[in-house]
Amino acid sequence: MTTVFSAKRTLRILCSLLLAFGLACAWRAGRAGLAYAGDGGNAPAERTAYSQAVSEQYSFRFGTSKPFLPSNATTDTGQFIDPESFPTAKYCGHCHQAAHAQWRESAHANSFRAPWYIKNTNMLKTEKGIEYTRHCEGCHNPIALVSGALTKGSPVDRRFDADGVTCSVCHSIQQVDTRGTGSYVLGQPAVMVDEAGKPIYGEVPDKEILAHLDRHSKAVMKDFYRTSEFCSACHKAALPRTLNDYKWQRAIFLYDEWQLASFAKQSPLPFYVKDSVSTCQTCHMVREPLQGIDPGAKDGTLVSHRWLGANTLLPKYYNYPVQMDKTQAFLRNNVFNVDIFGLERNGGKIIAPLGSLPYGIAAGDILTASVVIQNKGIAHSYVPEQRDFYESWVEFEATDATGRVLAHSGELQPNGDLDPRAHSFTNRLINVKGTLNDLHQVWDSRVVAYNNTIASGRSQIVRYQFQVPNDAVGPITLTTKVNYRRFNQHFIDFGMGKHYEEPVVELVSRTRSIAIGANPVLPPDPQDNKEWMRWNNYGIAMLDAQQYSESVRAFEQVAALRPDYADAYTNIAIANFQWQRYDLSRDSLNKALQLSPHNARALYYLALVERNEGKLDAAVSDLREVTAQFPRSRDAHRELGFSLYQQRKYDAARTEYETLQSIDPDDLAAHYILSIVYRRLGMTAKAATEAAAFADQKDDPTASTYALEFLRGHLEIASESVPWHTHTDLVPKPAEGGGH
């Protein structure tokens, strides 16, 4: 089989060489440069021949009609694409020198070759077979996927591996949807079109491109490349049944988080409102002053192709100091607000916000510090993407005036591991054996034991308790930091095959001094938010910690400080609604609507109250007004669809749920209700499709037992699964390497 493949490949290359020779002669004879389109007539035949040759030895494990599963990626014709059809990044760098230099240091350029990534995918290959790695490579190495290289014994020359997601991959995508896991359609690359708009395949001389930049742009740029939907094709992913032989599981969903956040301005529900829309490109492809030469620059600036994010390991490993500096600056750029918000003294009521009222502290007191951490600068959750092996945590320390450490939490132990009792922004993936997937074996996952990440625009409370020693020398300084490193120590040591030290980035730090004795009211600290916002963030944190009474109290403080702020009353209503105090919720929503008539956020929650009261017509009316103001609000369409379904208006409900699926194809409620609605409308085939999707994507009711067994055996982290808890025993114990 290999011999036949090689013979065909040799013949094809020979034909290409002869063609190139003829074109070169035509060029030298002075023909128009666009005679390169002469190769276009043979391109489909060449591609078909290549695809047929690959198919002869390719493993169609998931069906001949789905050659690229478990990735959702496909090609424009469904055929394989010869990797030699993809111009190299070096070729693009002839002209785009500045963009190429940035790209080379990016995570895209190094998406496949990093040793820790290869080690992880090799585990998958060993356990299940190379075909399953198509799930990963659809985003990490698209050329390997579409060339048919991901099959046992493939003869495909993989020189392209070192370029990962190269220029001609992104710039050959013809279409995307928001399912993720590589949900793009890739066409055969062309760097130029002819006068008729027909693609010219292969490498075109630089001077010909420079003479026809408009035709180059038409070949390599599409309007949707500038949208968040474009990024969603890979920066959203699921673990499908074809990967895990179990069921569909959600993995990463940055696009969904962005679409629900205030940055997108597509939902009325965020707690804060942004002045303008920010897309993925707004944050990750900012314009920078041009360094070097690049015809893609405009007005002396170039859209960054570094795609700055949180990867601090690649620049260290490959020695990219500029990428490292820019990445660390990006991570420290107003991402978090840390507020040492309040103190409880000897179990009493919280003294808050600190600095705004007088209080006293005495030696021997047991203090509980409430730290509120707000995710204010990220359009998605923190930590984003794969939380099971990324590592970010809170470090808390209390010292007296002599420098004596009174309490400490969140230290790195001598072997590099983070103290397991530290508060970390992570989740825990548990496998079918009830043990931790400690090496990112996502294909074995069964359940998330807990998820401590912070959603965009929301806040989280972390509580630390310690005792003031009788001989402590005041003042006491409380310090809270948010630290980050790319991977936990266990995973990177596995990935590197040795102990490997990663850079730890301090994203933000906050200190506050407490006198032993009287503490007077202090002038507002420039590092603090305004007092109403401090209460608001505390209220949000209490709401997410399921402390509804305290959440209501916090939002009432906001309303007292800002009586004209409609959202304060809506927030009170949300907390009361969660607390099942529906009459009080309605009263607050009416107050919000008096202050801000037709406020979509208040109307949304009012509709939920009305539906709970059996007032479906009123709920439908309010939700229709919300969808009119926010036509891409998935929540509003979902609730409107359900209200119409309750009214047995099945055609109208169908419209809302189909709209919802156009925003989120994986919405579970849409699958469920549509399976019923379609059946009642006589659309049995569609009903069966939706029912099957619901059955595959719904939670496994037995999976929670795996999480419970794991937590029962790991008491040191079990408290992290509880929304409201306190970190105690914070005095470092040298013999144990620290603790909390």
C-alpha positions in Angstrom: 0.0 0.0 0.0 2.8 2.4 0.9 4.5 1.7 -2.5 1.4 2.5 -4.4 0.9 5.7 -2.4 4.5 6.7 -2.9 4.4 6.1 -6.6 1.3 8.2 -7.0 2.9 10.9 -4.8 6.0 10.9 -6.9 4.0 11.2 -10.1 2.1 14.1 -8.7 5.2 15.9 -7.6 6.7 15.3 -11.0 3.7 16.8 -12.7 3.8 19.8 -10.3 7.5 20.3 -11.1 6.8 20.2 -14.8 3.9 22.6 -14.3 6.0 24.9 -12.3 8.7 24.8 -14.9 6.2 25.8 -17.6 4.9 28.6 -15.5 8.4 29.9 -14.8 9.0 29.9 -18.6 5.8 31.8 -19.1 6.9 34.3 -16.5 10.2 34.8 -18.1 8.6 35.2 -21.5 6.8 38.2 -20.1 3.3 36.8 -19.7 0.9 38.3 -17.2 1.7 37.0 -13.7 -1.8 35.8 -13.3 -1.1 33.0 -15.7 -0.6 31.1 -12.5 -4.3 30.3 -12.7 -3.3 27.7 -15.3 -2.6 25.3 -12.4 -6.2 25.8 -11.2 -7.6 23.4 -13.8 -5.5 20.5 -12.5 -5.9 21.4 -8.8 -9.2 19.5 -8.2 -7.9 16.4 -10.0 -4.6 16.6 -8.1 -6.5 16.9 -4.8 -8.8 14.0 -5.7 -5.9 11.8 -6.6 -4.2 12.6 -3.3 -7.3 12.0 -1.3 -7.9 8.7 -2.9 -4.4 7.6 -2.2 -4.7 8.5 1.4 -8.0 6.8 1.7 -6.5 3.5 0.6 -4.5 3.2 3.9 -6.6 5.5 6.2 -8.4 4.2 9.2 -12.0 5.4 9.0 -12.7 4.3 12.5 -15.7 6.6 12.9 -17.2 6.0 9.5 -16.2 6.8 5.9 -18.4 9.9 5.9 -16.7 11.3 9.0 -13.0 10.9 8.4 -11.9 13.6 10.9 -13.9 12.6 14.0 -13.6 13.0 17.0 -12.7 16.5 15.7 -15.6 18.5 14.3 -13.3 19.9 11.6 -13.8 19.1 7.9 -12.7 20.4 4.5 -14.7 22.2 1.9 -15.0 19.1 -0.3 -14.8 16.5 2.4 -11.5 15.3 0.8 -8.1 15.2 2.3 -5.7 18.0 1.5 -2.1 17.5 0.5 0.1 19.1 3.1 2.3 20.5 0.3 -0.7 22.7 -0.6 -0.1 24.7 2.5 2.4 27.5 2.1 4.8 27.6 5.0 5.0 30.3 7.6 8.5 31.1 6.3 7.0 31.8 2.9 4.5 34.2 4.4 7.3 35.8 6.4 9.0 36.9 3.2 6.7 39.9 3.3 4.9 39.7 6.7 8.2 39.9 8.6 6.8 41.5 11.7 3.7 39.3 11.9 5.8 36.2 11.3 8.2 37.1 14.1 5.3 37.6 16.5 3.6 34.4 15.4 6.7 32.3 15.8 6.7 33.1 19.6 3.0 32.5 20.0 1.1 29.5 21.4 -0.4 29.0 17.9 3.0 28.5 16.3 4.0 26.1 19.1 0.7 24.3 19.5 2.0 20.9 18.5 5.8 20.7 19.2 5.9 21.4 23.0 7.2 18.2 24.7 4.5 18.3 27.4 1.8 18.4 24.7 3.3 15.5 22.8 3.7 13.5 26.0 0.0 13.9 26.8 -1.2 13.0 23.3 1.1 10.1 23.2 -0.8 8.8 26.2 -4.0 8.9 24.2 -2.3 7.3 21.2 -1.0 4.4 23.4 -4.3 3.9 25.3 -6.8 4.2 22.4 -5.0 4.6 19.1 -3.7 7.4 16.9 -7.2 7.9 15.4 -8.4 9.4 18.7 -5.7 12.1 18.6 -7.7 13.7 15.8 -9.8 15.2 18.6 -6.7 17.2 19.7 -5.0 17.8 16.4 -8.1 19.4 14.8 -7.0 22.5 16.7 -3.3 21.8 17.6 -2.2 20.5 14.2 -4.8 21.0 11.6 -2.6 20.1 8.7 -1.9 16.7 10.2 -5.7 16.2 10.5 -6.8 17.2 7.0 -3.8 15.6 5.3 -4.8 12.2 6.6 -1.6 11.8 8.6 -3.4 10.7 11.8 -3.6 7.0 11.0 -1.4 4.1 11.8 1.5 3.7 9.4 0.9 7.0 7.6 3.6 7.8 5.0 2.7 11.5 5.1 5.8 13.7 5.5 5.1 15.7 8.6 7.6 18.6 8.2 4.7 20.9 9.0 4.5 19.7 12.7 6.9 22.4 13.9 4.6 25.2 12.6 1.5 24.0 14.5 -1.3 26.4 13.6 0.4 28.1 10.8 -0.6 31.2 8.8 -2.2 29.3 5.9 -4.4 27.3 8.3 -6.3 30.2 9.8 -6.3 32.1 6.5 -7.8 29.1 4.6 -10.8 28.6 6.8 -14.0 29.0 4.8 -16.7 28.7 7.5 -17.1 28.1 11.2 -19.8 27.4 13.7 -19.9 27.6 17.5 -19.9 23.9 18.3 -16.2 24.1 18.9 -13.7 21.2 19.0 -12.4 22.3 15.6 -15.8 23.3 14.1 -14.4 24.9 11.0 -14.4 24.1 7.3 -10.9 24.3 5.8 -10.3 24.9 2.1 -7.2 24.4 0.0 -5.0 27.4 0.6 -4.6 30.1 -1.9 -2.6 33.2 -1.4 -4.1 35.1 -4.4 -7.1 35.1 -6.7 -7.1 35.9 -10.4 -9.1 38.7 -12.1 -12.2 36.5 -12.0 -11.8 35.8 -8.3 -10.6 32.2 -8.9 -8.1 30.9 -6.4 -4.5 30.6 -7.5 -3.0 27.6 -5.7 0.6 27.2 -4.8 3.3 29.7 -4.0 3.0 32.9 -6.0 6.1 35.2 -6.4 6.3 37.9 -3.7 6.4 40.7 -6.2 3.3 39.5 -7.9 1.4 39.5 -4.6 2.8 43.0 -3.8 1.5 44.2 -7.1 -2.0 42.9 -6.4 -2.5 43.3 -2.7 -6.3 43.5 -3.2 -6.3 40.0 -4.8 -4.1 38.7 -2.1 -6.4 40.1 0.6 -9.4 38.6 -1.1 -7.8 35.2 -1.0 -6.6 35.2 2.6 -9.1 37.4 4.5 -12.8 37.1 5.3 -14.9 39.3 7.4 -15.7 36.6 10.0 -12.0 36.3 10.8 -12.5 39.4 13.0 -15.3 37.9 15.1 -15.3 35.9 18.3 -17.2 33.2 16.4 -14.1 32.5 14.4 -12.1 31.9 17.5 -14.9 29.7 18.9 -14.1 26.9 16.4 -11.2 25.9 18.6 -11.5 27.9 21.9 -14.6 25.9 22.7 -14.5 22.1 23.0 -16.3 19.1 24.2 -15.4 15.5 24.9 -17.6 13.5 22.6 -18.6 9.8 22.9 -16.3 9.1 19.9 -13.4 10.1 22.2 -14.3 8.7 25.6 -16.7 5.8 24.7 -19.0 7.2 27.4 -21.0 10.3 26.6 -20.7 14.0 25.5 -19.1 16.1 28.1 -18.4 19.8 28.1 -14.7 20.7 28.3 -13.9 24.3 27.6 -16.4 27.0 26.5 -14.6 30.4 26.3 -16.9 31.6 23.5 -20.0 30.9 25.6 -18.5 32.6 28.6 -17.6 35.6 26.4 -21.1 35.7 24.8 -22.7 35.7 28.3 -20.3 38.3 29.7 -20.6 42.1 29.7 -17.8 42.4 27.2 -20.0 41.0 24.4 -23.0 43.2 25.3 -25.3 40.4 24.0 -26.9 39.5 27.4 -28.7 41.7 29.8 -27.8 39.6 32.8 -24.2 40.6 33.8 -23.8 42.5 37.0 -21.9 45.3 35.3 -22.2 47.0 31.9 -19.3 47.8 29.6 -19.3 50.9 27.4 -18.4 49.1 24.2 -18.2 45.6 22.8 -14.9 43.7 23.1 -14.3 40.6 21.0 -11.6 38.0 21.4 -9.5 40.0 19.0 -10.0 43.2 21.0 -8.0 41.8 23.9 -5.8 39.2 22.2 -4.9 40.9 18.9 -4.4 44.5 19.9 -2.7 46.9 17.5 0.9 47.6 18.3 3.5 50.0 16.8 5.1 48.3 13.8 8.5 46.8 14.6 10.2 45.9 11.3 8.6 45.4 7.9 5.0 44.3 7.2 2.7 45.4 4.4 -0.2 44.3 6.6 0.4 47.3 8.8 -1.9 50.3 8.9 -0.9 53.8 10.0 2.3 52.4 11.5 0.6 49.8 13.6 0.1 46.0 13.2 -2.5 43.7 14.7 -0.6 41.6 17.1 -0.1 37.9 16.1 1.3 37.0 19.5 -2.2 36.3 20.8 -1.1 37.2 24.3 -2.8 35.1 26.9 -1.6 33.1 29.9 1.0 30.8 28.4 4.1 31.6 30.5 5.8 28.3 29.9 6.4 28.3 26.1 8.4 31.6 26.2 10.6 30.2 29.0 11.1 26.8 27.3 11.9 28.3 23.9 13.6 31.4 25.3 11.3 34.1 23.9 12.0 37.0 26.3 9.8 39.5 24.5 6.9 37.1 24.5 7.5 36.4 28.2 7.6 40.1 29.1 4.4 40.9 27.1 2.6 37.8 28.5 3.3 38.8 32.1 2.3 42.4 31.5 -0.9 41.1 29.9 -1.7 39.0 32.9 -1.1 41.9 35.3 -3.1 44.4 33.3 -6.1 45.2 35.6 -7.4 41.6 35.5 -8.5 41.4 39.2 -9.5 43.5 42.0 -8.6 42.1 45.4 -10.4 43.6 48.3 -9.6 42.6 51.9 -13.2 43.5 52.6 -14.0 42.6 56.2 -13.1 41.0 59.5 -15.0 39.0 62.0 -13.8 39.2 65.5 -14.3 36.1 67.8 -17.2 34.9 65.6 -19.1 38.1 65.7 -20.7 40.1 62.9 -18.5 41.2 60.0 -16.8 44.5 60.2 -17.0 45.9 56.7 -15.9 47.4 54.4 -12.6 47.8 56.2 -11.5 51.4 56.4 -15.1 52.8 56.3 -15.9 52.4 60.0 -14.1 52.2 63.4 -13.4 49.0 65.2 -11.0 47.5 67.7 -8.7 44.5 67.8 -7.1 42.9 70.9 -4.4 40.4 71.5 -5.8 36.9 71.7 -8.7 37.7 69.3 -9.6 35.1 66.7 -10.0 37.0 63.4 -11.6 35.8 60.2 -10.6 37.9 57.1 -13.0 38.0 54.2 -11.2 38.6 50.9 -13.3 39.4 47.8 -11.6 38.7 44.5 -13.3 40.2 41.5 -12.8 39.0 37.9 -13.2 42.4 36.3 -10.8 42.4 33.3 -11.4 39.0 31.6 -14.2 38.3 29.2 -14.3 34.6 30.3 -13.8 32.6 33.5 -10.6 32.5 35.4 -8.8 30.1 35.1 -9.9 29.7 31.5 -9.7 26.6 29.3 -8.4 23.4 30.8 -8.6 24.0 34.6 -7.5 20.6 35.7 -3.8 21.2 35.1 -3.5 25.0 34.9 -2.7 26.4 38.3 -3.7 29.7 40.0 -4.2 30.2 43.6 -4.6 32.7 46.5 -1.7 33.3 48.8 -2.6 34.9 52.1 -0.3 36.0 54.9 -0.6 37.9 58.2 2.5 39.3 59.8 3.1 41.5 62.8 5.4 44.6 62.9 8.5 42.5 63.6 7.9 40.5 60.4 6.8 37.5 62.4 4.4 35.3 60.3 1.2 34.8 62.1 -0.7 33.0 59.4 0.1 31.8 55.9 -1.8 29.9 53.2 -0.9 29.1 49.6 2.7 28.3 49.7 4.7 26.1 47.3 6.1 23.0 49.1 9.8 22.0 48.8 9.0 19.6 45.9 7.3 22.4 44.0 3.7 21.2 44.6 1.1 23.7 45.8 -0.2 23.1 49.3 -3.4 21.2 48.5 -5.3 23.2 51.1 -4.7 26.5 49.3 -7.6 28.2 47.6 -7.1 27.6 43.9 -9.1 28.5 40.8 -9.3 25.0 39.4 -11.5 22.0 39.0 -10.9 18.3 39.7 -11.6 15.8 36.9 -12.4 12.4 38.3 -12.2 9.2 36.2 -14.2 6.0 36.3 -11.9 4.6 38.9 -12.8 7.4 41.3 -9.2 8.8 41.1 -7.9 12.1 39.9 -7.1 12.6 36.2 -3.8 14.0 37.2 -2.1 14.0 33.7 -4.9 15.6 31.7 -6.4 12.2 30.6 -9.6 13.9 29.7 -10.7 10.9 27.6 -11.1 9.0 30.9 -13.1 11.8 32.7 -16.5 11.0 34.3 -17.3 14.0 36.5 -16.0 17.3 37.8 -15.7 17.0 41.6 -15.9 20.8 41.9 -15.2 24.0 40.0 -13.7 27.0 41.8 -13.2 29.3 38.8 -14.5 32.8 38.7 -16.9 33.8 35.9 -16.4 37.1 34.1 -17.6 40.1 36.0 -18.3 38.1 39.2 -16.6 37.8 42.5 -15.5 35.1 44.9 -15.0 35.2 48.6 -12.1 33.5 50.4 -12.1 33.4 54.2 -9.0 33.0 56.4 -9.1 32.5 60.2 -6.2 33.0 62.6 -5.6 34.1 66.2 -3.7 37.2 67.2 -0.9 36.0 69.6 -0.8 37.6 73.0 2.7 38.8 72.3 2.1 40.1 68.8 3.5 43.5 68.0 1.1 45.7 66.0 0.2 46.7 63.5 -0.7 43.4 61.7 -0.3 43.4 58.0 -2.6 41.3 55.9 -1.4 40.5 52.4 -3.4 38.7 49.7 -1.9 37.7 46.3 -3.2 35.9 43.3 -0.5 33.8 41.8 -0.3 31.9 38.5 1.8 29.3 36.8 0.9 27.5 33.6 0.8 23.9 34.9 0.8 22.2 38.3 4.2 20.7 39.2 3.0 17.1 38.9 1.9 17.5 35.3 4.9 19.5 34.1 7.4 17.1 35.7 5.5 14.3 33.8 5.5 16.3 30.6 9.3 17.1 30.8 10.3 13.8 32.2 12.1 15.5 35.0 11.6 18.2 37.7 11.1 21.5 35.9 10.6 24.9 37.5 8.1 27.1 35.9 7.8 30.9 36.3 5.3 31.9 38.9 3.5 35.2 38.1 2.1 37.4 40.8 -1.0 38.8 39.1 -2.1 41.1 41.8 -1.3 41.9 45.4 -3.2 43.8 48.1 -2.2 44.7 51.7 -4.1 46.2 54.6 -2.8 47.1 58.1 -4.7 46.4 61.3 -3.8 48.1 64.5 -3.9 46.1 67.8 -6.3 48.4 69.6 -8.4 51.1 68.0 -8.7 51.3 64.2 -10.3 54.6 63.1 -12.1 55.4 59.9 -9.6 55.9 57.1 -9.6 57.9 53.9 -10.6 55.8 50.9 -7.7 53.8 49.6 -6.9 54.4 45.9 -6.6 50.6 45.5 -10.2 50.1 46.6 -13.3 50.4 44.6 -15.9 52.9 45.6 -17.8 51.8 48.7 -21.0 50.9 46.9 -19.0 48.7 44.5 -17.2 47.0 47.4 -20.6 46.0 48.8 -21.8 45.0 45.4 -18.9 42.7 44.8 -19.3 41.2 48.3 -23.0 40.7 47.5 -22.2 38.9 44.3 -19.7 36.7 46.1 -22.3 35.9 48.8 -24.9 35.1 46.1 -22.5 32.6 44.5 -21.6 31.1 47.9 -25.4 30.5 48.4 -25.4 32.9 51.4 -28.6 34.6 50.4 -29.4 36.5 53.5 -26.0 38.1 53.6 -26.2 38.8 49.9 -29.5 40.6 50.3 -28.0 42.7 53.1 -25.0 43.6 50.9 -27.1 44.7 48.0 -29.3 46.7 50.4 -26.2 48.6 51.4 -25.6 49.3 47.7 -29.1 50.7 47.3 -28.6 52.8 50.4 -25.4 54.3 49.0 -26.9 54.6 45.4 -30.7 54.9 45.7 -30.9 55.8 42.0 -29.1 52.6 40.9 -31.7 50.3 39.4 -29.4 47.2 39.4 -29.1 47.4 43.2 -32.8 46.5 43.5 -32.5 43.9 40.7 -29.7 42.3 42.6 -31.7 42.2 45.8 -34.5 40.6 43.8 -32.1 37.9 42.4 -30.9 37.0 45.9 -34.5 36.8 47.2 -35.5 34.8 44.2 -32.7 32.3 44.8 -33.9 32.3 48.4 -37.4 31.5 47.2 -38.8 34.7 48.6 -40.8 35.6 45.4 -43.0 38.4 46.8 -40.0 40.3 48.0 -38.3 39.7 44.7 -41.2 41.2 42.8 -41.2 44.3 45.1 -37.6 44.9 44.3 -38.0 44.4 40.6 -40.9 46.9 40.5 -38.6 49.4 42.2 -35.9 48.8 39.7 -38.4 49.3 36.8 -39.6 52.5 38.4 -36.0 53.8 38.3 -35.3 52.3 34.8 -38.4 51.6 32.8 -38.1 48.7 30.3 -34.8 47.7 31.9 -34.1 44.3 30.2 -32.3 42.8 33.2 -35.2 43.6 35.6 -37.8 42.4 33.1 -36.0 39.1 32.7 -36.1 38.3 36.4 -39.7 39.7 36.7 -40.7 37.2 34.0 -39.3 34.4 36.1 -41.3 35.6 39.1 -44.4 36.0 37.0 -44.1 32.5 35.6 -43.6 31.1 39.1 -46.9 32.8 40.0 -48.6 31.2 37.0 -48.9 34.5 35.0 -47.6 33.1 31.7 -49.0 35.9 29.5 -47.1 38.5 31.5 -43.9 36.4 31.5 -44.1 36.0 27.7 -44.7 39.7 27.2 -41.8 40.7 29.3 -39.4 38.1 27.8 -40.4 39.2 24.3 -39.3 42.7 25.2 -36.0 41.4 26.5 -35.3 39.5 23.3 -36.2 42.6 21.3 -33.5 44.5 23.2 -31.1 41.6 23.3 -31.8 39.3 20.3 -28.8 37.1 21.1 -29.6 36.5 24.7 -29.6 32.8 25.0 -31.2 33.0 28.5 -34.1 35.1 27.3 -34.8 32.9 24.3 -34.6 29.8 26.5 -37.0 31.1 29.1 -39.4 32.6 26.5 -39.4 29.2 24.7 -40.2 27.4 27.9 -43.0 29.8 28.8 -44.5 29.4 25.3 -44.2 25.6 25.7 -46.1 25.8 28.9 -48.8 27.6 27.0 -48.8 24.8 24.4 -47.8 27.2 21.7 -45.5 24.7 20.1 -44.7 26.5 16.9 -43.7 29.7 18.8 -41.7 27.6 21.3 -40.0 25.9 18.5 -38.9 29.2 17.0 -37.3 30.4 20.3 -35.5 27.1 20.9 -34.2 27.0 17.3 -33.0 30.6 17.8 -31.3 29.4 21.0 -29.5 26.6 19.1 -28.3 29.1 16.6 -26.4 30.8 19.5 -25.5 27.6 21.4 -25.9 24.4 19.4 -25.3 22.4 22.6 -27.9 23.9 24.9 -29.3 21.0 26.8 -32.8 22.5 27.4 -33.2 23.1 23.7 -32.4 19.5 22.9 -35.0 18.3 25.5 -37.9 20.6 24.7 -37.4 20.4 20.9 -37.5 16.6 21.2 -41.0 17.0 22.6 -42.1 19.9 20.4 -41.0 18.3 17.2 -42.8 15.1 18.1 -46.0 17.0 18.8 -45.7 18.9 15.5 -45.3 15.6 13.7 -41.6 16.2 12.9 -40.5 12.7 14.1 -37.1 12.6 12.5 -36.0 15.9 14.1 -37.6 14.8 17.4 -35.4 11.7 17.4 -32.3 13.6 16.6 -32.9 16.0 19.5 -33.8 13.2 21.9 -30.6 11.4 21.0 -28.6 14.6 21.6 -30.3 15.1 24.9 -29.6 11.6 26.0 -26.0 11.9 25.1 -25.4 15.3 26.6 -27.4 15.2 29.8 -25.6 14.6 33.1 -25.0 11.0 34.2 -26.9 10.7 37.4 -24.5 8.0 38.7 -21.3 10.0 38.1 -21.5 12.0 41.3 -20.6 8.9 43.2 -17.1 9.1 41.7 -16.7 12.6 43.0 -18.0 11.7 46.5 -15.6 8.8 46.7 -12.7 11.0 45.7 -13.5 13.8 48.1 -14.1 11.3 50.9 -10.5 10.1 50.4 -9.0 13.6 50.1 -10.2 15.6 53.1 -7.4 18.1 52.6 -9.3 19.5 49.6 -12.9 18.4 50.3 -13.7 21.8 51.8 -13.0 23.4 48.5 -16.1 21.8 47.1 -18.2 23.6 49.6 -19.3 27.1 48.5 -19.0 28.6 51.9 -16.0 27.6 54.0 -13.2 29.0 56.0 -9.5 28.3 55.8 -8.2 27.6 59.3 -5.0 26.4 60.9 -2.9 28.9 58.9 0.3 29.0 61.1 3.1 27.6 59.1 4.5 24.3 60.4 8.2 24.1 59.2 8.4 20.3 59.6 5.5 19.9 57.2 6.7 22.5 54.7 3.8 24.9 55.6 0.1 24.5 55.8 -3.3 26.0 56.4 
